[in-house]
Amino acid sequence: MPLTLLPPALTREDALTRRLDGIAARIRRSAILRSGSWLIILTCLYLGSLALLDNRFQLPGLVRALALVVYLVALPILFCRWILKPLKGTDDPIQIAMRVERAYPEFNDSLTSAVQFLREEKRTTSSSLRNAAIRRASRKAERYEFDRAVDARYVKRSVLGAMLAIVAVFLG
């Protein structure tokens, strides 16, 4: 019979770190879904209208090539602006803590201080001050859901719009 041990109980530090990681993942997911959906919608509209124009007016090859070049230049620019720019800073716990504090001003920089103490490897401050700051921020964090820190507006609408655009292109 194998010996199975229970995992160690979560400390306040681990719980706070996991919650901030969860918020960072939700921020990334909503930014990718919303912006990716808009890129799909614009691609379907642009290429679909180009195909309709070509079918109707038999566009010359140079016009089609120019339209394709415009698309191939605009797509990476929009990708960098709409997807990569919002994802910047989502891998830094301090940036996430500051974002949560903007949504919940009641923290009054205690969450950012606690995250900085958690990331600090050199013990340049007293351990009692460090533990007190982490404990205070963790207790405050337990009272709040950090949902306001994630801008998830229009994600469902964007994804639905992208699906409708894809269906319209394939059926049209």
Secondary structure, 3 states (H helix, E strand, C coil): CCCCCCCCCCCHHHHHHHHHHHHHHHHHHHHHHHHHHHHHHHHHHHHHHHHHHHHHHCCCHHHHHHHHHHHHHHHHHHHHHHHHHHHCCCCCHHHHHHHHHHHCHHHCCHHHHHHHHHHCCCCCCCHHHHHHHHHHHHHHHHCCCHHHHCCCCCHHHHHHHHHHHHHHHHHC
